[in-house]
Amino acid sequence: MAAITAAGGPSYQWREIDPTDGTDAASPVFPSEAQRHQQATLVRSFTSQLLGADPNASVVVLGDLNDFDFSQTASILVGSGGTALTDLPRTLPLPERYTYDFQGNCEVLDHILVSPALVSGGFAYDVVHVNSEYPDQASDHEPQVVRLSIP
């Protein structure tokens, strides 16, 4: 299970407005982004070692990654090529793709990533929306369910 450092809200670094084009110089900065990328790289490196030793290994990386499914952190974990993991939230239709609700914004922060061998064996996956859509919540995160055929 992976717990990646929380992203937190953006902070803003203020610079002078560019006099040549008048663009707003405020840009959001996520202070923990570099740390989350390092953590994801470490987990991905370990996963690559496992899959390098056994391409048919059954590998699951899961947890509250504190980052969106379209983020660079998630993409680092997915990797590329023959050892690329499948980020299961990405397999859902967009309207169903959320594991967390923050001030009315549905977001994916919790991920389950599986190795190619587990994908090829078939899977059933869903996010159970029992919290974010209701005022009386047990958690601010949604549970996820996955059924895998272990080769």
Contact map, one row per residue, 1 for C-alpha under 8 A:
1110000000000000000000000000000000000000000000000000000000001110000000000000000000000000000000000000000000000000000000000000000000000000000000000000000
1111000000000000000000000000000000000000001000000000000000001111100000000000000000000000000000000000000000000000000000000000000000000000000000000000000
1111100000000000000000000000000000000000000000000000000000000011110000000000000000000000000000000000000000000000000000000000000000000000000000000000000
0111110000000000000000000000000000010011000000000000000000000001110000000000000000000000000000000000000000000000000000000000000000000000000000000000000
0011111000000000000000000000000100110000000000000000000000000000110000000000000000000000000000000000000000000000000000000000000000000000000000000000000
0001111100000000000000000000000100000000000000000000000000000000111000000000000000000000000000000000000000000000000000000000000000000000000000000000000
0000111110000000000000000000011110010000000000000000000000000000011000000000000000000000000000000000000000000000000000000000000000000000000000000000000
0000011111000000000000000000010100000000000000000000000000000000000000000000000000000000000000000000000000000000000000000000000000000000000000000000000
0000001111100000000000000000010000000000000000000000000000000000000000000000000000000000000000000000000000000000000000000000000000000000000000000000000
0000000111110000000000000001111000000000000000000000000000000000000000000000000000000000000000000000000000000000000000000000000000000000000000000000000
0000000011111000000000000001111000000000000000000000000000000000000000000000000000000000000000000000000000000000000000000000000000000000000000000000000
0000000001111100000000000111100000000000000000000000000000000000000000000000000000000000000000000000000000000000000000000000000000000000000000000000000
0000000000111110000000000111100000000000000000000000000000000000000000000000000000000000000000000000000000000000000000000000000000000000000000000000000
0000000000011111000000001110000000000000000000000000000000000000000000000000000000000000000000000000000000000000000000000000000000000000000000000000000
0000000000001111100000001100000000000000000000000000000000000000000000000000000000000000000000000000000000000000000000000000000000000000000000000000000
0000000000000111110000001000000000000000000000000000000000000000000000000000000000000000000000000000000000000000000000000000000000000000000000000000000
0000000000000011111001111000000000000000000000000000000000000000000000000000000000000000000000000000000000000000000000000000000000000000000000000000000
0000000000000001111111111000000000000000000000000000000000000000000000000000000000000000000000000000000000000000000000000000000000000000000000000000000
0000000000000000111111100000000000000000000000000000000000000000000000000000000000000000000000000000000000000000000000000000000000000000000000000000000
0000000000000000011111000000000000000000000000000000000000000000000000000000000000000000000000000000000000000000000000000000000000000000000000000000000
0000000000000000011111100000000000000000000000000000000000000000000000000000000000000000000000000000000000000000000000000000000000000000000000000000000
0000000000000000111111110000000000000000000000000000000000000000000000000000000000000000000000000000000000000000000000000000000000000000000000000000000
0000000000000000111011111000000000000000000000000000000000000000000000000000000000000000000000000000000000000000000000000000000000000000000000000000000
0000000000000000110001111100000000000000000000000000000000000000000000000000000000000000000000000000000000000000000000000000000000000000000000000000000
0000000000000111110000111110000000000000000000000000000000000000000000000000000000000000000000000000000000000000000000000000000000000000000000000000000
0000000000011110000000011111000000000000000000000000000000000000000000000000000000000000000000000000000000000000000000000000000000000000000000000000000
0000000000011100000000001111100000000000000000000000000000000000000000000000000000000000000000000000000000000000000000000000000000000000000000000000000
0000000001111000000000000111110000000000000000000000000000000000000000000000000000000000000000000000000000000000000000000000000000000000000000000000000
0000000001111000000000000011111000000000000000000000000000000000000000000000000000000000000000000000000000000000000000000000000000000000000000000000000
0000001111100000000000000001111110000000000000000000000000000000000000000000000000000000000000000000000000000000000000000000000000000000000000000000000
0000001001100000000000000000111111000000000000000000000000000000000000000000000000000000000000000000000000000000000000000000000000000000000000000000000
0000111100000000000000000000011111110000000000000000000000000000000000000000000000000000000000000000000000000000000000000000000000000000000000000000000
0000001000000000000000000000011111111000000000000000000000000000000000000000000000000000000000000000000000000000000000000000000000000000000000000000000
0000000000000000000000000000001111111100000000000000000000000000000000000000000000000000000000000000000000000000000000000000000000000000000000000000000
0000100000000000000000000000000111111110000000000000000000000000000000000000000000000000000000000000000000000000000000000000000000000000000000000000000
0001101000000000000000000000000111111111000000000000000000000000000000001000000000000000000000000000000000000000000000000000000000000000000000000000000
0000000000000000000000000000000011111111100000000000000000000000000000011001000000000000000000000000000000000000000000000000000000000000000000000000000
0000000000000000000000000000000001111111110000000000000000000000000000000000000000000000000000000000000000000000000000000000000000000000000000000000000
0001000000000000000000000000000000111111111000000000000000000000000000000000000000000000000000000000000000000000000000000000000000000000000000000000000
0001000000000000000000000000000000011111111100000000000000000000000000001101100000000000000000000000000000000000000000000000000000000000000000000000000
0000000000000000000000000000000000001111111110000000000000000000000000000001100000000000000000000000000000000000000000000000000000000000000000000000000
0000000000000000000000000000000000000111111111000000000000000000000000000000000000000000000000000000000000000000000000000000000000000000000000000000000
0100000000000000000000000000000000000011111111100000000000000000000000000000100000000000000000000000000000000000000000000000000000000000000000000000000
0000000000000000000000000000000000000001111111110000000000000000000000000001111000000000000000000000000000000000000000000000000000000000000000000000000
0000000000000000000000000000000000000000111111111000000000000000000000000000000000000000000000000000000000000000000000000000000000000000000000000000000
0000000000000000000000000000000000000000011111111100000000000000000000000000000000000000000000000000000000000000000000000000000000000000000000000000000
0000000000000000000000000000000000000000001111111110000000100000000000000000000000000000000000000000000000000000000000000000000000000000000000000000000
0000000000000000000000000000000000000000000111111111000000000000000000000000000000100000000000000000000000000000000000000000000000000000000000000000000
0000000000000000000000000000000000000000000011111111100000000000000000000000000000000000000000000000000000000000000000000000000000000000000000000000000
0000000000000000000000000000000000000000000001111111111010000000000000000000000000000000000000000000000000000000000000000000000000000000000000000000000
0000000000000000000000000000000000000000000000111111111110000000000000000000000000100000000000000000000000000000000000000000000000000000000000000000000
0000000000000000000000000000000000000000000000011111111000000000000000000000000000100000000000000000000000000000000000000000000000000000000000000000000
0000000000000000000000000000000000000000000000001111111000000000000000000000000000000000000000000000000000000000000000000000000000000000000000000000000
0000000000000000000000000000000000000000000000000111111110000000000000000000000000000000000000000000000000000000000000000000000000000000000000000000000
0000000000000000000000000000000000000000000000000111111110000000000000000000000000100000000000000000000000000000000010000000000000000000000000000000000
0000000000000000000000000000000000000000000000000010011111000000000000000000000000000000000000000000000000000000000110000000000000000000000000000000000
0000000000000000000000000000000000000000000000000110011111100000000000000000000000000000000000000000000000000000001010000000000000000000000000000000000
0000000000000000000000000000000000000000000000000000000111110000000000000000000000000000000000000000000000000000011011000000000000000000000000000000011
0000000000000000000000000000000000000000000000100000000011111000000000000000000000000000000000000000000000000000011001000000000000000000000000000000000
0000000000000000000000000000000000000000000000000000000001111100000000000000000000000000000000000000000000000001111000000000000000000000000000000000000
1100000000000000000000000000000000000000000000000000000000111110000000000000000000000000000000000000000000000011110000000000000000000000000000000000000
1100000000000000000000000000000000000000000000000000000000011111100000000000000000000000000000000000000000000111100000000000000000000000000000000000000
1110000000000000000000000000000000000000000000000000000000001111100000000000000000000000000000000000000000000111000000000000000000000000000000000000000
0111000000000000000000000000000000000000000000000000000000000111110000000000000000000000000000000000000000001110000000000000000000000000000000000000000
0111110000000000000000000000000000000000000000000000000000000111111000000100000000000000000000000000000000001110000000000000000000000000000000000000000
0011111000000000000000000000000000000000000000000000000000000001111100000000000000000000000000000000000000001100000000000000000000000000000000000000000
0000011000000000000000000000000000000000000000000000000000000000111110101100000000000000000000000000000000011100000000000000000000000000000000000000000
0000000000000000000000000000000000000000000000000000000000000000011111100100000000000000000000000000000000111000000000000000000000000000000000000000000
0000000000000000000000000000000000000000000000000000000000000000001111100110000000000010110000000000000000011010000000000000000000000000000000000000000
0000000000000000000000000000000000000000000000000000000000000000000111110110000000000000000000000000000000000000000000000000000000000000000000000000000
0000000000000000000000000000000000000000000000000000000000000000001111111110000000000000000000000000000000000000000000000000000000000000000000000000000
0000000000000000000000000000000000001000000000000000000000000000000001111111000000000000000000000000000000000000000000000000000000000000000000000000000
0000000000000000000000000000000000011001000000000000000000000000001000111111100000000000000000000000000000000000000000000000000000000000000000000000000
0000000000000000000000000000000000000001000000000000000000000000101111111111110000000000000000000000000000000000000000000000000000000000000000000000000
0000000000000000000000000000000000000000000000000000000000000000000011111111111000000000000000000000000000000000000000000000000000000000000000000000000
0000000000000000000000000000000000001001100100000000000000000000000000011111111000000000000000000000000000000000000000000000000000000000000000000000000
0000000000000000000000000000000000000001101100000000000000000000000000001111111000001000000000000000000000000000000000000000000000000000000000000000000
0000000000000000000000000000000000000000000100000000000000000000000000000111111100011110000000000000000000000000100000000000000000000000000000000000000
0000000000000000000000000000000000000000000100000000000000000000000000000011111110111000000000000000000000000000000000000000000000000000000000000000000
0000000000000000000000000000000000000000000000000000000000000000000000000000011111111000000000000000000000000000000000000000000000000000000000000000000
0000000000000000000000000000000000000000000000000000000000000000000000000000001111110000000000000000000000000000000000000000000000000000000000000000000
0000000000000000000000000000000000000000000000000000000000000000000000000000000111110000000000000000000000000000000100000000000000000000000000000000000
0000000000000000000000000000000000000000000000010011001000000000000000000000001111111000000000000000000000000000001100000000000000000000000000000000000
0000000000000000000000000000000000000000000000000000000000000000000000000000011111111100000000000000000000000000001100000000000000000000000000000000000
0000000000000000000000000000000000000000000000000000000000000000000000000000111100111110000000000000000000000000111100000000000000000000000000000000000
0000000000000000000000000000000000000000000000000000000000000000000000000000010000011111010000000000000000000000111100100000000000000000000000000000000
0000000000000000000000000000000000000000000000000000000000000000000010000000010000001111111000000000000000000011110000000000000000000000000000000000000
0000000000000000000000000000000000000000000000000000000000000000000000000000000000000111111100000000000000000011110000000000100000000000000000000000000
0000000000000000000000000000000000000000000000000000000000000000000010000000000000000011111100001100000000010011000000000000011000000000000000000000000
0000000000000000000000000000000000000000000000000000000000000000000010000000000000000111111110001000000000000000000000000000000000000000000000000000000
0000000000000000000000000000000000000000000000000000000000000000000000000000000000000011111110000000000000000000000000000000000000000000000000000000000
0000000000000000000000000000000000000000000000000000000000000000000000000000000000000001111111011000000000000000000000000000010000000000000000000000000
0000000000000000000000000000000000000000000000000000000000000000000000000000000000000000011111111000000000000000000000000000000000000000000000000000000
0000000000000000000000000000000000000000000000000000000000000000000000000000000000000000000111111000000000000000000000000000000000000000000000000000000
0000000000000000000000000000000000000000000000000000000000000000000000000000000000000000000011111100000000000000000000000000000000000000000000000000000
0000000000000000000000000000000000000000000000000000000000000000000000000000000000000000000111111100000000000000000000000000001000000000000000000000000
0000000000000000000000000000000000000000000000000000000000000000000000000000000000000000110111111110000001110000000000000000001000000000000000000000000
0000000000000000000000000000000000000000000000000000000000000000000000000000000000000000100000111111100001111000000000000000001000000000000000000000000
0000000000000000000000000000000000000000000000000000000000000000000000000000000000000000000000001111100001111100000000000000001010000000000011110000000
0000000000000000000000000000000000000000000000000000000000000000000000000000000000000000000000000111110001111100000000000000000000010000000111000000000
0000000000000000000000000000000000000000000000000000000000000000000000000000000000000000000000000111111111100000000000000000000000010000000110000000000
0000000000000000000000000000000000000000000000000000000000000000000000000000000000000000000000000001111111100000000000000000000000000000000000000000000
0000000000000000000000000000000000000000000000000000000000000000000000000000000000000000000000000000111110000000000000000000000000000000000000000000000
0000000000000000000000000000000000000000000000000000000000000000000000000000000000000000000000000000111111000000000000000000000000000000000000000000000
0000000000000000000000000000000000000000000000000000000000000000000000000000000000000000000000000000111111100000000000000000000000000000000000000000000
0000000000000000000000000000000000000000000000000000000000000000000000000000000000000000000000001111110111110000000000000000000000000000000000000000000
0000000000000000000000000000000000000000000000000000000000000000000100000000000000000000000000001111110011111000000000000000000000000000000000000000000
0000000000000000000000000000000000000000000000000000000000000000001110000000000000000000100000001111000001111110000000000000000000000000000000000000000
0000000000000000000000000000000000000000000000000000000000000001111110000000000000000000000000000111000000111110000000000000000000000000000000000000000
0000000000000000000000000000000000000000000000000000000000000111111000000000000000000000000000000011000000011111000000000000000000000000000010000000000
0000000000000000000000000000000000000000000000000000000000001111100010000000000000000011100000000000000000011111100000000000000000000000000000000000000
0000000000000000000000000000000000000000000000000000000000011110000000000000000000000011100000000000000000000111110000000000000000000000000000000000000
0000000000000000000000000000000000000000000000000000000000011100000000000000010000001111000000000000000000000011111000000000000000000000000000000000000
0000000000000000000000000000000000000000000000000000000001111000000000000000000000001111000000000000000000000001111101100000000000000000000000000000000
0000000000000000000000000000000000000000000000000000000011110000000000000000000000111100000000000000000000000000111111100000000000000000000000000000000
0000000000000000000000000000000000000000000000000000000100000000000000000000000001111100000000000000000000000000011111110000000000000000000000000000000
0000000000000000000000000000000000000000000000000000001111000000000000000000000000000000000000000000000000000000001111111000000000000000000000000000001
0000000000000000000000000000000000000000000000000000000001100000000000000000000000000000000000000000000000000000011111111110000000000000000000000001111
0000000000000000000000000000000000000000000000000000000000000000000000000000000000000100000000000000000000000000011111111110000000000000000000000000000
0000000000000000000000000000000000000000000000000000000000000000000000000000000000000000000000000000000000000000000111111100000000000000000000000000000
0000000000000000000000000000000000000000000000000000000000000000000000000000000000000000000000000000000000000000000011111110000000000000000000000001111
0000000000000000000000000000000000000000000000000000000000000000000000000000000000000000000000000000000000000000000001111111000000000000000000000001100
0000000000000000000000000000000000000000000000000000000000000000000000000000000000000000000000000000000000000000000001101111100000000000000000000111100
0000000000000000000000000000000000000000000000000000000000000000000000000000000000000000000000000000000000000000000000000111110000000000000000000111000
0000000000000000000000000000000000000000000000000000000000000000000000000000000000000001000000000000000000000000000000000011111000000000000000011110000
0000000000000000000000000000000000000000000000000000000000000000000000000000000000000000100100000000000000000000000000000001111100000000000000011100000
0000000000000000000000000000000000000000000000000000000000000000000000000000000000000000100000011110000000000000000000000000111110000000000001111000000
0000000000000000000000000000000000000000000000000000000000000000000000000000000000000000000000000000000000000000000000000000011111000000000001111000000
0000000000000000000000000000000000000000000000000000000000000000000000000000000000000000000000000010000000000000000000000000001111111000000001100000000
0000000000000000000000000000000000000000000000000000000000000000000000000000000000000000000000000000000000000000000000000000000111111100100001100000000
0000000000000000000000000000000000000000000000000000000000000000000000000000000000000000000000000000000000000000000000000000000011111111111111000000000
0000000000000000000000000000000000000000000000000000000000000000000000000000000000000000000000000001100000000000000000000000000011111110100111000000000
0000000000000000000000000000000000000000000000000000000000000000000000000000000000000000000000000000000000000000000000000000000011111110000000000000000
0000000000000000000000000000000000000000000000000000000000000000000000000000000000000000000000000000000000000000000000000000000001111111100000000000000
0000000000000000000000000000000000000000000000000000000000000000000000000000000000000000000000000000000000000000000000000000000000111111100000000000000
0000000000000000000000000000000000000000000000000000000000000000000000000000000000000000000000000000000000000000000000000000000000100111110000000000000
0000000000000000000000000000000000000000000000000000000000000000000000000000000000000000000000000000000000000000000000000000000001110111111100000000000
0000000000000000000000000000000000000000000000000000000000000000000000000000000000000000000000000000000000000000000000000000000000100001111100000000000
0000000000000000000000000000000000000000000000000000000000000000000000000000000000000000000000000000000000000000000000000000000000100000111111000000000
0000000000000000000000000000000000000000000000000000000000000000000000000000000000000000000000000001100000000000000000000000000000110000111111000000000
0000000000000000000000000000000000000000000000000000000000000000000000000000000000000000000000000011100000000100000000000000000000110000001111100000000
0000000000000000000000000000000000000000000000000000000000000000000000000000000000000000000000000011000000000000000000000000001111110000001111110000000
0000000000000000000000000000000000000000000000000000000000000000000000000000000000000000000000000010000000000000000000000000001111000000000011111000000
0000000000000000000000000000000000000000000000000000000000000000000000000000000000000000000000000010000000000000000000000000111100000000000001111100000
0000000000000000000000000000000000000000000000000000000000000000000000000000000000000000000000000000000000000000000000000000111100000000000000111110000
0000000000000000000000000000000000000000000000000000000000000000000000000000000000000000000000000000000000000000000000000011110000000000000000011111000
0000000000000000000000000000000000000000000000000000000000000000000000000000000000000000000000000000000000000000000000000011100000000000000000001111100
0000000000000000000000000000000000000000000000000000000000000000000000000000000000000000000000000000000000000000000001001111000000000000000000000111110
0000000000000000000000000000000000000000000000000000000000000000000000000000000000000000000000000000000000000000000001001110000000000000000000000011111
0000000000000000000000000000000000000000000000000000000001000000000000000000000000000000000000000000000000000000000001001000000000000000000000000001111
0000000000000000000000000000000000000000000000000000000001000000000000000000000000000000000000000000000000000000000011001000000000000000000000000000111
